[in-house]
Amino acid sequence: MVKNLFISVISQKEANRGSVEFQVFSFTNKIRRLTSHLELHRKDYLSQRGLRKTLGKRQRLLSYLAKKNRQFMEELIRGKPMNVPATREDLMIVNMGPHHPSMHGVLRLIITLDGEDVIDCEPILGYLHRGMEKIAENRTIIQYLPYVTRWDYLATMFTEAITVNAPEQLGNIQVPKRASYIRVIMLELSRIASHLLWLGPFMADIGAQTPFFYIFRERELVYDLFEAATGMRMMHNYFRIGGVAADLPYGWIDKCLDFCDYFLTGVSEYQKLITRNPIFLERVEGVGIIGVEEAINWGLSGPMLRASGIQWDLRKVDRYECYDEFDWEVQWQKEGDSLSRYLVRIGEMMESIKIIQQALEGIPGGPYENLEIRCFDRVRNPELNDFDYRFISKKPSPTFELSKQELYVRVEAPKGELGVFSDRRSECFSLEMENSTAGFYQFANSSSVSVLAIVWLEREISAGIQQRIGPEYAGPLGILQALADGTKLLFKENLLPSRGDTRLFSIGPSIAVISILLSYLIIPFGSNLVLSDLNIGVFLWIAISSIAPIGLLMSGYGSNNKYSFLGGLRAAAQSISYEIPLTLCVLSISLRAILEAQSKYGFWGWNLWRQPIGFIVFLISSLAECERLPFDLPEAEEELVAGYQTEYSGIKFGLFYVASYLNLLVSSLFVTVLYLGGWDLSIPYIFVPEFFEINKAGEVFGTTIGIFITLAKTYLFLFIPITTRWTLPRLRMDQLLNLGWKFLLPISLDIHDMFPMVTGFMNYGQQTVRAARYIGQSFMITLSHANRLPVTIQYPYEKLITSERFRGRIHFEFDKCIACEVCVRVCPIDLPVVDWKLETDIRKKQLLNYSIDFGICIFCGNCVEYCPTNCLSMTEEYELSTYDRHELNYNQISLGRLPMSVIDDYTIRTILNSPQITSE
């Protein structure tokens, strides 16, 4: 039936090339061509691969058509009238990556969309390929070790481990017990660092930004331990064939044990902040399920495989290093969803701490490297020197003679199985990698100052919650930073879509801002200060605020971008969904009447105590109206492919930015007026009116104090939405609408009658109470970080304190060098340049010149480690950049890195003698 459906459509010659049917038809023709081609060329493996991919795409489209056609037939059988007119359905093909920030430059996705449904996704890999296999074919093992840390810069120890394990097994090289323990400790620390950097972006993707900053706190402590032991924070070059490069420094074990105790408290904070958060559970539980058969057929490994119910860990299966000597368990889950994958990684970090603690407590003595396997396979140029440098060397020159055979070695990396296929056919190391894995002019100026104050306040509060410094050096306490950002948007270029509606595109932001500015007219800032005292003040505010979604729709429609229009529709839907509960929370239509009713009974007469549930409903609805976390989905979609602000730049984007903060300030002012008594400050034990004698003072002074009290309450209340933004994850669109229509609306309908309201609130029973308790725990954790010291530094005002083994700029002692050129042989990129001459009378080399280009050096430390006379050493200098203008001037020869001998060429000499070059 499906086949007849799309063939009939094609035969009518009215088929749209973007339709599902046409795509299936084109795939069918392509399959026929490939099949006929393979009948003649059976060994064309590229065509076979293309045939399999095309068959898979066609099968997915046929499944989608069958499901769609089944729904159509069910509606016909039920006799339901088709109210929706027949329209032409187009497929949309969207390219995501590799340049997109969410793809990190390593992945490209070609997505086929039917509306919002993803019906096909083709991943394209290989954008991070750097030709590592080819480089390995021209390097010795020691030369190649500094390269492997670039494979996975989040778990560098594992790439080093797998690189040295292959020759160790080929040569049957024994690793000392102490070295094996040190390796296990480093591997598990690297696993923790990798899982932490998975956890932070994972939470940021669902809208929880604060854990993204917390994970760097523990990760930096891991890197401090790495730097103290290896000399580098990321590119370590620490593993060696037969052991490690250096023993653990004095006091390192005690610091690592302290880190383990500290990290356990950090993981418990993550579990309180994340694991039981109801919003987080709704976002990840039952999402992205991968069954057992799918996991096996797709070739998954690591946490992905164990989260699907398969207890497979290479540390238990292959028993490499000394993992079988420790007491630990394989972490696995049965459900196979996103929550299971999160729980597996959290559990693996806890198990890694157990392994590290056991290894540190039981680490044996003895050597850290098997030096017996270091030997020359032959003596190079024996006639130049009769002195054998290997006997005075602290480490002999690293050349190994291994058996010529093939070998595949694997380890359990954080992302899954990491394997190396070693093909030992020459002196060089050949291998193949596999890795599974945001008047009126005076009033406008005051509004702008209020926005700048809110932006500064939010940045300072968020910095305290996330243990960051925040803007400190742009003016006193960073006050001028918000002004600088606004000035930047003011002078930035405004871009207009070429085929968009220019009028709608330009009017949309203005409508959003003007509708919010008009709301300030009815707010009573003091007892005698109301710009427009209307008896319908509340309803006027609600009516005016309803104009803002029109501006969002106009902005999305005028952008000539379907996703911008879709983002405007979602923003309008969210605004309308929460306007109704917001309206029903209001007790009266006159704001002055509400304030007078609260001032009669003083502090205990505030509506906050009379209607606490109404206050909560109003707070949630106002956050949703302002599109603040966790209700900022229409704005957050800009990070992917949607959002009504996507096509905007310059001052037009700045207007949206100002509108959001003005809306937040208006909502806070209305909360102050409706629930916190407005200008009234009848707080027990604080007799401010009597102290200032406001009742006896003049009108101007009393009005000023009233304005001050109103604004003070407003900015204190702003602390709640700012803290909420950095505590809770983001709601999905269906969750957002369900909360507005199914939860807040029924409660707000009975908000003036206490019994039905409490009954409706308790209908959700223990789930509501549990959610409130866990959200409260999250707030307590984030607020507890506000009093802690920041973990970041402000460079260059503060500088890093490096460890004793830090590998910085190389220092060379000319008098000690004997021109043995060992540094040249061990350098991965052949960087040292050694010029020498042979003195025939004493048959000895005399050094003439020695140079290293630090602009290319990767600071692996091989030259220092293997230098026989210790003429090379690495200093603590890590600032290698220059800021002198005269050192940044280059001619064509310098830019092209041409050798000096080419200057003799007539063409090059003509270029250098040209007037343009001479004048420069």
C-alpha positions in Angstrom: 0.0 0.0 0.0 2.8 2.4 0.8 4.5 1.5 -2.5 1.4 2.2 -4.5 1.0 5.5 -2.6 4.3 7.0 -3.5 4.4 5.6 -7.1 1.0 7.1 -7.8 2.2 10.4 -6.6 5.2 10.3 -8.8 3.2 9.3 -11.8 1.1 12.4 -11.5 4.2 14.5 -12.3 3.3 16.9 -9.5 5.6 15.4 -6.9 7.6 17.8 -4.8 11.3 17.0 -4.7 11.3 17.6 -1.0 8.6 15.1 -0.2 9.1 11.7 1.5 7.7 9.8 -1.5 10.1 11.4 -3.9 13.0 10.7 -1.6 12.0 7.0 -1.5 11.6 6.9 -5.3 15.0 8.4 -5.8 16.6 6.0 -3.3 15.0 3.1 -5.2 16.5 4.2 -8.5 19.9 4.6 -6.9 19.7 1.1 -5.4 18.9 -0.3 -8.8 21.9 1.4 -10.4 24.3 0.3 -7.6 23.0 -3.3 -7.8 23.6 -3.5 -11.5 27.0 -1.9 -11.0 28.0 -4.5 -8.3 27.0 -7.4 -10.5 30.0 -6.4 -12.8 32.3 -5.1 -10.1 31.9 -7.2 -7.0 35.0 -5.9 -5.3 33.9 -2.3 -5.4 33.8 -1.9 -1.6 32.8 1.8 -1.8 29.8 1.0 -3.8 28.9 -1.8 -1.4 29.1 0.7 1.5 26.9 3.2 -0.5 24.4 0.5 -1.2 24.1 -0.4 2.5 23.6 3.3 3.5 21.0 3.9 0.8 19.1 0.7 1.8 19.1 1.9 5.4 17.8 5.4 4.5 15.0 4.0 2.3 14.0 1.6 5.0 13.7 4.4 7.6 11.7 6.5 5.2 9.4 3.6 4.4 8.8 3.0 8.1 7.9 6.6 8.5 5.5 6.4 5.6 3.9 3.3 6.9 3.4 4.8 10.3 1.9 8.0 8.7 -0.3 6.0 6.4 -1.5 3.8 9.3 -2.6 6.8 11.3 -4.5 8.1 8.2 -6.3 4.8 7.8 -7.3 4.7 11.5 -8.8 8.1 11.3 -10.8 7.0 8.2 -12.0 3.9 9.9 -13.2 5.8 13.0 -15.1 8.2 10.7 -13.5 11.3 12.0 -13.9 14.3 9.6 -10.6 15.6 8.2 -10.7 19.2 9.3 -7.2 19.9 8.3 -7.0 20.9 4.6 -4.7 18.9 2.4 -1.4 20.7 2.1 1.8 19.9 0.4 4.2 18.4 2.9 7.9 19.2 2.4 10.9 17.6 3.9 13.6 19.9 5.2 17.2 18.9 5.1 19.3 20.8 7.8 23.1 20.7 8.1 24.4 20.8 11.6 28.2 21.1 12.0 31.0 20.7 11.9 31.5 24.4 12.4 28.5 24.7 14.8 29.4 25.2 18.5 27.3 22.2 19.5 29.4 19.9 17.2 32.8 21.2 18.5 34.2 20.9 15.0 34.4 17.1 15.0 31.0 16.0 13.9 28.5 16.8 11.1 24.9 15.8 11.1 22.7 15.9 8.0 19.1 15.9 9.4 15.9 15.3 7.5 12.9 16.9 9.2 9.2 16.7 8.7 8.1 19.7 10.7 9.7 19.0 14.1 10.0 15.3 13.7 13.5 14.0 12.8 12.9 11.2 10.3 16.5 10.7 9.2 20.0 11.6 10.5 23.2 10.9 8.8 26.3 11.4 10.9 29.6 12.2 9.2 32.8 11.6 11.2 36.4 12.2 10.6 36.7 16.0 10.9 39.3 15.6 13.7 41.5 13.2 11.7 45.1 14.4 11.7 46.8 11.6 9.9 48.2 10.1 13.1 48.7 6.7 11.5 50.8 8.1 8.7 52.9 10.1 11.3 53.4 6.9 13.3 55.0 5.2 10.2 57.9 7.7 10.3 58.6 7.9 14.0 60.1 5.7 16.6 58.0 4.7 19.6 59.6 7.3 21.8 59.2 10.0 19.2 55.6 9.1 18.7 54.5 9.1 22.4 54.1 12.9 22.6 51.7 12.7 19.6 49.2 10.3 21.2 48.0 12.7 23.9 46.5 14.8 21.1 44.1 11.9 20.1 41.9 12.5 23.1 42.9 15.6 25.1 40.3 14.9 27.7 41.7 11.4 28.6 45.3 11.7 27.7 46.7 9.0 30.0 44.7 6.3 28.2 46.2 7.1 24.8 49.6 6.9 26.3 48.8 3.6 28.0 47.6 1.9 24.9 50.6 3.1 22.9 53.2 1.6 25.3 51.1 -1.5 26.0 51.5 -2.7 22.4 55.4 -2.8 22.3 55.4 -4.2 25.8 53.4 -7.2 24.7 55.4 -7.5 21.5 58.7 -7.5 23.4 57.4 -9.4 26.5 58.6 -6.5 28.6 57.9 -6.7 32.3 56.5 -3.6 34.1 57.6 -3.1 37.7 54.9 -3.4 40.3 55.3 0.2 41.5 55.1 1.5 37.9 51.9 -0.5 37.4 50.3 1.0 40.5 51.3 4.5 39.3 49.8 3.8 35.9 46.5 2.7 37.5 46.3 5.8 39.6 46.9 8.1 36.7 44.4 6.2 34.5 41.6 6.5 37.1 42.4 10.2 37.7 42.1 10.7 33.9 38.8 8.8 33.9 37.4 11.1 36.5 38.6 14.2 34.6 37.0 12.9 31.4 33.7 12.0 33.1 33.5 15.4 34.7 33.9 17.1 31.4 31.1 14.9 30.1 28.9 15.8 33.0 29.3 19.6 32.7 28.3 20.0 29.0 25.6 17.3 29.4 23.9 19.5 32.1 24.5 22.6 30.1 22.6 21.0 27.1 19.5 20.7 29.3 19.8 24.2 30.7 21.7 23.6 34.0 24.7 26.0 33.7 26.0 25.9 37.2 27.3 22.3 37.2 29.3 23.2 34.1 31.4 25.5 36.3 31.5 23.2 39.3 33.1 20.3 37.4 36.1 22.5 36.5 36.7 22.9 40.2 37.5 19.2 40.7 39.0 18.8 37.2 41.6 21.5 38.0 42.5 19.7 41.1 43.2 16.5 39.0 45.3 18.6 36.6 47.2 20.0 39.6 48.1 16.4 40.5 49.0 15.6 36.9 51.3 18.7 36.7 53.0 17.8 40.0 53.8 14.3 38.7 54.4 14.8 35.0 55.2 18.4 34.5 52.2 19.2 32.3 48.5 19.6 32.9 47.2 18.0 29.7 49.9 16.7 27.3 51.7 14.6 29.8 54.1 12.3 27.9 54.4 10.3 31.2 54.1 6.7 30.2 57.2 4.8 29.1 57.8 1.3 27.7 58.4 -0.7 30.8 57.1 1.9 33.3 56.7 5.6 33.7 59.0 8.6 33.1 59.5 9.6 36.7 58.5 8.5 40.2 55.9 10.3 42.2 57.3 13.4 43.9 57.4 13.8 47.7 54.0 14.5 49.3 52.1 13.6 46.1 50.4 10.6 47.7 49.1 12.6 50.6 47.7 15.3 48.3 46.0 12.7 46.2 44.4 11.1 49.2 43.1 14.5 50.3 41.7 15.0 46.8 39.8 11.6 47.1 38.2 12.7 50.3 37.2 16.1 48.9 35.9 14.6 45.7 33.5 12.2 47.5 31.8 15.3 49.1 31.7 16.9 45.6 30.0 13.9 44.1 27.4 13.9 46.9 26.8 17.6 46.0 26.2 16.6 42.4 23.8 13.9 43.4 21.8 16.3 45.6 21.8 19.1 42.9 21.2 16.9 39.9 20.1 13.3 40.4 16.9 13.8 42.3 15.9 17.1 40.7 12.4 16.6 39.2 13.1 18.7 36.2 16.2 16.8 35.4 14.4 13.4 35.8 11.7 14.5 33.4 14.2 15.5 30.8 16.3 12.3 30.8 14.3 9.5 32.2 13.0 7.3 29.4 14.7 9.4 26.7 17.1 7.9 24.2 16.6 4.3 25.1 19.1 1.9 23.6 18.3 -1.8 24.0 20.7 -4.6 24.5 20.5 -5.8 20.9 20.8 -2.3 19.5 23.9 -1.6 21.7 25.6 -4.8 20.4 24.6 -4.3 16.8 25.8 -0.7 16.8 29.1 -1.7 18.3 28.7 0.5 21.5 31.2 0.1 24.3 32.1 1.7 27.6 29.3 3.5 29.6 27.0 3.4 26.6 27.1 -0.4 26.6 26.9 -0.8 30.3 23.9 1.5 30.6 22.0 -0.9 28.3 22.4 -3.8 30.7 25.6 -5.5 29.6 28.3 -5.9 32.3 31.4 -5.6 30.0 34.4 -3.8 31.3 37.9 -4.5 29.8 39.5 -4.0 33.2 37.7 -7.1 34.4 37.8 -9.0 31.1 41.4 -8.5 30.0 42.9 -8.0 33.5 45.6 -5.6 32.3 47.8 -3.7 34.6 47.0 -4.6 38.2 43.2 -4.0 38.3 42.5 -7.5 39.6 44.3 -6.7 42.8 41.7 -4.1 43.9 38.2 -4.4 45.2 35.8 -2.6 42.8 32.6 -3.3 40.9 31.4 -2.8 37.3 28.8 0.0 37.2 25.8 -0.9 34.9 22.1 -0.1 34.5 19.3 -2.0 32.8 17.1 0.8 31.4 19.4 2.1 28.6 18.1 5.7 28.7 19.9 9.0 29.3 19.4 8.7 33.0 21.1 5.3 33.1 24.1 6.6 31.2 24.4 9.5 33.7 24.2 7.1 36.6 26.8 4.8 35.2 29.3 7.6 34.8 28.6 8.9 38.3 29.1 5.4 39.7 32.3 4.9 37.7 33.8 8.1 39.3 33.0 6.7 42.7 34.6 3.4 41.8 37.6 5.2 40.5 38.1 6.9 43.8 37.9 3.4 45.5 40.6 2.1 43.2 42.8 5.2 43.7 42.6 5.0 47.5 43.5 1.3 47.5 46.4 1.8 45.1 47.8 4.7 47.1 47.5 2.8 50.4 49.2 -0.3 49.0 51.7 1.1 46.5 54.9 -0.9 46.8 58.5 0.3 46.6 61.0 -0.5 43.9 61.8 0.9 40.5 59.4 2.9 38.5 60.8 1.8 35.1 62.4 -1.3 33.6 65.6 0.2 32.4 67.0 -3.1 31.2 65.0 -2.9 28.0 66.8 0.3 27.0 69.6 -0.5 24.7 71.1 0.4 21.4 70.3 -1.9 18.5 73.5 -0.6 16.8 76.2 2.0 17.4 75.8 5.1 15.1 78.9 6.5 13.4 81.5 4.8 15.7 84.4 6.4 13.8 83.5 9.9 15.0 84.0 9.2 18.7 85.5 6.4 20.5 83.6 7.5 23.6 80.4 5.6 24.2 77.8 8.1 25.4 75.4 5.4 26.7 77.6 4.8 29.7 77.4 8.4 30.9 73.8 8.9 30.0 71.1 9.0 32.7 68.9 7.1 30.3 70.3 5.3 27.2 69.1 6.2 23.8 65.6 4.8 23.2 65.8 2.3 20.4 64.0 -1.0 20.7 64.3 -4.2 18.8 60.8 -5.8 18.8 59.5 -8.9 17.1 58.0 -8.2 13.6 54.3 -9.2 14.0 50.8 -7.7 14.2 49.1 -7.1 17.5 45.8 -5.5 18.7 45.8 -4.1 22.2 42.8 -2.4 24.0 42.0 -0.6 27.2 38.8 0.6 28.9 38.9 4.3 28.2 36.2 6.7 29.6 34.4 6.9 26.2 34.6 3.1 25.6 37.1 0.7 24.2 40.3 2.3 22.9 42.4 0.0 20.8 45.7 0.1 18.9 46.6 -2.2 16.0 50.3 -2.4 15.8 52.0 -3.6 12.6 55.7 -4.0 13.5 57.5 -4.3 10.2 60.3 -1.8 10.6 62.2 0.2 13.2 59.4 2.8 13.2 56.1 2.5 14.9 53.2 1.7 12.5 49.7 1.6 13.9 46.0 2.0 13.2 43.6 3.4 15.8 40.1 2.3 16.7 38.0 4.3 19.1 34.4 3.3 20.0 32.8 5.5 21.1 21.3 33.7 26.6 9.2 63.1 30.0 9.7 59.9 28.2 13.4 60.3 27.5 14.1 60.7 31.3 12.1 57.6 31.9 13.9 55.7 29.2 17.2 56.7 30.7 16.2 55.6 34.2 15.0 52.3 32.7 18.4 51.9 31.0 20.1 52.5 34.3 17.9 49.9 35.9 18.8 47.4 33.3 22.5 48.0 33.7 22.0 47.6 37.5 20.2 44.2 37.0 22.8 43.0 34.6 25.6 43.9 37.0 23.7 42.3 39.9 23.1 39.1 38.0 26.7 38.8 37.0 27.9 39.3 40.5 25.4 36.8 42.0 26.0 34.2 39.4 29.8 34.6 39.9 29.4 34.0 43.6 27.2 30.9 43.1 29.6 29.4 40.5 32.7 30.3 42.5 34.0 32.6 39.8 35.5 36.1 40.1 33.0 38.0 37.9 33.6 41.4 36.4 36.0 43.1 38.8 38.4 45.3 36.8 35.9 47.2 34.6 35.4 50.0 37.0 34.7 49.7 40.7 33.4 46.2 41.3 32.9 45.7 37.6 30.1 48.2 37.3 31.3 49.5 33.9 31.3 46.1 32.3 27.5 46.1 31.6 27.8 49.7 30.2 30.7 48.5 27.9 28.6 45.6 26.6 25.6 47.9 25.9 27.9 50.3 24.0 29.3 47.5 22.0 25.8 46.5 20.9 24.9 50.1 20.2 27.7 50.5 17.6 27.6 47.0 16.1 26.5 46.6 12.6 22.9 45.8 11.9 22.3 43.0 9.5 19.1 42.5 7.5 18.0 39.3 5.9 18.1 39.6 2.2 14.7 38.2 1.4 12.9 39.0 4.7 10.3 41.6 5.4 12.4 44.6 6.5 9.5 46.5 8.1 8.3 43.6 10.3 11.9 42.7 11.0 12.6 46.3 12.3 9.3 46.9 14.0 9.3 43.6 16.0 12.0 44.6 18.6 10.5 48.0 19.1 7.0 46.6 19.9 8.6 44.2 22.4 10.3 47.1 24.2 7.5 49.7 24.0 4.9 47.4 25.4 7.0 46.7 28.4 7.9 50.4 28.9 4.2 51.3 29.0 3.7 49.0 31.9 5.8 51.3 34.1 3.1 54.0 33.8 0.7 52.3 36.3 3.2 51.1 38.9 2.8 53.0 42.3 6.4 53.7 43.3 5.3 55.7 46.3 2.1 56.9 48.1 2.0 60.0 45.9 3.9 58.8 42.9 2.0 57.1 40.2 2.5 58.1 36.6 -1.0 57.0 35.6 -3.4 56.3 38.4 -6.0 54.1 36.7 -8.6 51.9 38.5 -7.9 49.2 35.9 -4.2 49.3 36.4 -3.7 45.5 36.7 -5.8 44.6 33.7 -4.1 47.4 31.7 -0.7 45.9 32.5 -1.9 42.4 31.4 -3.4 43.9 28.2 -0.3 45.8 27.4 2.0 42.8 28.1 -0.1 40.8 25.6 1.2 43.0 22.8 4.8 41.7 23.3 4.1 38.3 21.7 3.0 40.1 18.6 6.4 41.6 18.3 8.0 38.2 18.7 5.8 36.8 15.9 6.6 39.7 13.7 10.3 39.3 14.3 10.2 35.6 13.5 8.1 36.0 10.4 10.1 39.0 9.1 13.4 37.0 9.4 12.6 34.8 6.4 13.7 31.9 8.5 11.4 29.0 9.3 13.1 28.3 12.6 13.0 31.9 13.7 9.3 31.9 13.0 8.9 28.7 14.9 10.8 30.2 17.8 8.4 33.2 17.7 5.4 30.9 17.8 6.8 29.0 20.8 7.6 32.2 22.6 4.0 33.5 22.0 2.6 30.1 23.1 4.6 30.3 26.3 3.5 33.9 27.0 -0.2 33.1 26.4 0.0 29.9 28.5 1.2 31.8 31.6 -0.7 35.0 31.2 -3.9 33.3 32.4 -2.6 32.0 35.7 -0.8 35.4 36.2 -4.1 37.2 35.7 -6.1 35.0 38.0 -3.6 35.5 40.9 -4.6 39.2 41.1 -7.0 40.1 43.9 -8.2 43.5 42.6 -7.9 45.7 39.6 -6.7 48.8 41.4 -3.1 48.7 42.6 -3.6 51.5 45.1 -6.5 49.6 46.7 -4.2 46.5 47.0 -1.5 48.5 48.7 -3.9 50.2 51.1 -5.4 46.9 52.1 -1.9 45.5 52.9 -0.8 48.6 54.9 -3.8 48.4 57.3 -2.3 45.4 59.1 1.4 46.1 58.7 3.9 43.4 58.0 1.5 40.5 58.7 -1.1 42.0 56.4 1.1 41.5 53.3 -0.5 39.2 50.7 2.6 37.0 50.9 1.2 35.5 54.2 -2.5 35.6 53.1 -2.0 33.8 49.8 1.4 32.0 49.8 0.3 29.6 47.0 -0.9 32.5 44.9 2.5 34.1 45.5 4.2 30.9 44.2 1.9 30.7 41.2 2.6 34.4 40.4 6.3 33.9 40.8 6.4 30.9 38.4 4.2 32.7 35.9 6.3 35.9 36.0 9.5 33.9 35.4 7.8 32.2 32.4 6.7 35.6 31.1 10.2 36.9 31.3 11.6 33.7 29.6 14.0 33.1 32.5 15.4 29.7 33.4 13.9 27.2 33.7 11.4 28.7 31.2 13.9 30.1 28.6 13.4 27.5 25.9 12.4 29.9 23.1 15.5 31.9 23.8 17.8 28.9 24.3 16.9 27.5 20.9 19.2 30.1 19.4 22.0 27.8 20.4 20.9 25.3 17.8 18.8 26.3 14.8 15.8 28.2 16.1 14.8 31.2 18.2 13.2 34.5 17.1 16.4 36.4 17.7 18.5 34.3 15.4 18.8 36.7 12.5 19.3 39.8 14.7 22.5 41.7 15.5 23.6 45.1 16.8 21.1 47.4 18.4 18.1 45.4 17.3 19.4 42.4 19.2 20.2 44.8 22.1 16.5 45.8 22.2 15.5 42.2 22.8 18.1 42.0 25.5 16.9 45.3 27.2 13.2 44.1 26.8 13.9 40.9 28.7 15.5 42.7 31.7 12.9 45.4 31.7 10.2 42.7 31.8 12.0 41.1 34.7 12.1 44.4 36.5 8.4 45.1 35.8 7.5 41.6 37.1 9.6 42.2 40.3 7.9 45.6 40.8 4.4 43.9 40.5 5.4 41.2 43.0 6.5 44.0 45.4 3.3 45.9 45.0 0.9 42.9 45.0 2.5 40.7 47.7 5.2 42.6 49.6 3.4 45.7 50.6 4.9 48.1 48.1 6.3 51.3 49.8 5.1 50.1 53.2 7.9 48.8 55.5 6.1 47.8 58.7 8.5 45.1 59.6 8.6 44.0 63.2 11.7 45.3 65.2 12.5 47.7 62.3 10.8 51.0 62.9 12.0 52.8 59.9 8.9 55.1 59.5 9.3 56.3 63.2 13.1 56.6 62.8 12.9 58.9 59.8 9.6 60.5 60.9 8.1 59.8 57.5 4.6 60.6 58.6 5.7 64.1 59.8 8.1 64.8 57.0 7.4 66.8 53.9 5.9 65.3 50.8 9.2 65.2 48.8 11.1 63.4 51.5 8.3 60.9 52.1 8.0 60.2 48.4 11.7 59.7 48.1 11.7 57.2 51.0 8.8 55.4 49.5 10.6 55.0 46.2 13.7 53.8 48.0 11.7 51.2 49.9 9.9 50.0 46.8 13.1 49.6 44.8 14.9 48.0 47.7 12.2 45.3 47.9 12.3 44.9 44.1 16.0 44.3 43.9 16.0 42.0 46.9 13.3 40.0 45.2 15.4 39.9 42.0 17.8 37.6 44.0 15.2 34.8 43.6 14.9 34.7 39.8 18.7 35.2 39.5 19.4 32.2 41.8 16.7 30.2 40.1 18.4 30.7 36.8 21.7 29.1 38.0 20.0 26.3 40.0 17.4 24.6 37.9 17.7 22.9 34.5 15.6 24.0 31.5 12.1 22.7 30.9 11.3 21.0 27.7 8.5 22.6 25.6 5.9 20.0 26.4 6.8 20.2 30.1 6.6 23.9 30.0 3.0 23.9 28.5 1.8 21.1 30.8 3.0 23.1 33.9 1.1 26.2 32.7 -2.2 24.5 31.6 -2.4 21.4 33.8 -0.9 22.6 37.0 -0.9 26.3 37.5 -4.2 27.1 35.8 -6.4 24.7 37.9 -4.8 26.1 41.1 -5.2 29.7 40.0 -8.9 29.2 39.2 -9.6 28.5 42.9 -6.9 30.7 44.3 -9.4 33.0 46.1 -11.1 30.0 47.9 -8.6 28.4 50.2 -10.2 24.9 50.4 -10.5 24.1 46.7 -7.0 25.6 46.2 -5.4 23.4 48.8 -7.3 20.4 47.5 -6.2 21.0 43.9 -2.7 21.5 45.1 -2.6 18.3 47.1 -4.1 16.3 44.2 -0.6 15.9 43.0 0.2 14.4 46.4 3.6 13.2 47.3 5.0 14.0 43.9 4.6 17.8 44.4 6.0 17.7 48.0 9.0 15.6 46.8 9.7 17.9 43.9 9.6 20.9 46.2 11.9 19.2 48.7 14.5 18.3 46.0 14.3 21.8 44.4 14.9 23.3 47.9 18.0 21.1 48.3 19.3 22.4 45.0 18.8 26.0 46.2 20.6 25.2 49.4 23.6 23.8 47.5 24.0 26.7 45.1 23.6 29.3 47.8 26.2 27.6 50.0 28.7 28.2 47.2 28.2 32.0 47.4 30.4 32.2 50.5 33.2 30.1 49.1 36.4 31.5 47.6 36.5 31.7 43.8 38.5 28.9 42.1 39.5 31.0 39.1 42.2 33.6 38.8 42.3 36.9 36.9 45.2 36.8 34.4 47.6 38.6 34.1 46.9 40.3 37.4 47.3 36.9 39.0 49.5 34.2 37.6 49.7 30.5 37.8 51.9 28.9 40.4 53.7 26.1 38.6 55.0 22.9 40.1 58.7 21.9 40.4 58.4 19.6 37.4 56.6 22.1 35.1 57.8 21.9 31.5 58.3 25.4 30.3 60.8 27.2 28.1 64.0 25.1 27.6 67.3 26.4 28.9 70.4 25.3 27.1 74.0 25.3 28.6 76.5 25.5 25.7 79.5 24.4 27.6 78.0 21.0 28.6 76.8 20.0 25.1 78.9 17.3 23.4 76.9 17.4 20.1 75.8 13.8 20.5 72.4 14.7 18.7 70.4 12.4 21.0 67.9 15.3 21.4 67.5 15.3 17.6 66.7 11.6 17.5 64.1 11.6 20.3 62.4 14.9 19.2 59.0 14.1 17.7 59.3 16.9 15.1 63.0 17.0 14.6 63.2 20.4 16.1 66.7 20.9 17.5 69.3 22.2 15.1 72.8 21.1 16.0 75.8 22.5 14.0 79.2 20.9 14.7 82.5 20.2 13.2 84.9 17.3 13.6 88.3 18.1 15.0 90.4 15.4 13.4 93.4 15.8 15.7 91.5 14.8 18.8 88.7 13.0 16.9 86.0 14.8 18.8 83.0 16.9 17.8 83.0 20.7 18.5 79.6 22.4 18.9 79.2 25.5 16.7 75.5 26.4 17.1 72.4 25.0 18.9 68.9 26.3 18.4 65.3 25.4 19.1 62.2 27.2 17.6 59.9 27.6 20.6 57.1 28.6 18.2 56.9 25.0 17.1 58.0 23.1 20.2 55.4 21.0 22.0 57.4 20.8 25.2 57.2 17.0 25.5 60.5 16.9 27.5 62.1 14.1 25.5 65.3 16.1 24.8 65.7 16.9 28.5 65.0 13.4 29.6 67.4 11.7 27.3 70.2 14.3 27.2 73.3 12.5 28.5 75.1 15.5 29.9 72.1 17.4 31.4 72.9 20.5 29.2 69.1 20.9 28.6 66.6 21.8 31.3 63.0 23.0 31.4 62.2 26.2 33.3 59.0 27.4 34.8 58.5 30.1 32.2 55.2 29.5 30.5 54.6 33.0 29.0 56.0 32.4 25.5 54.1 35.2 23.7 55.8 38.4 22.7 54.2 41.9 22.7 57.0 43.9 21.0 55.8 45.3 17.7 59.3 45.1 16.1 59.3 41.3 16.6 56.0 40.9 14.7 57.2 42.3 11.4 57.9 39.6 8.7 58.9 39.7 5.1 58.0 37.1 2.5 60.9 35.0 3.3 60.0 34.7 7.0 56.3 34.1 6.3 57.1 31.4 3.8 59.8 29.9 6.0 62.1 29.7 2.9 65.7 28.6 3.5 68.3 31.4 3.1 69.8 29.7 0.1 66.8 30.6 -2.0 67.8 34.3 -1.8 70.3 33.5 -4.6 67.4 32.7 -6.9 66.7 35.5 -9.4 63.0 35.5 -8.7 63.4 35.8 -5.0 66.1 38.4 -5.3 63.8 40.5 -7.6 61.0 40.3 -5.0 63.2 41.4 -2.2 64.6 44.4 -4.2 61.2 45.6 -5.3 60.2 49.1 -4.1 57.2 47.9 -2.1 59.4 45.5 -0.1 62.1 48.1 0.4 59.6 50.7 1.6 58.2 48.3 4.1 
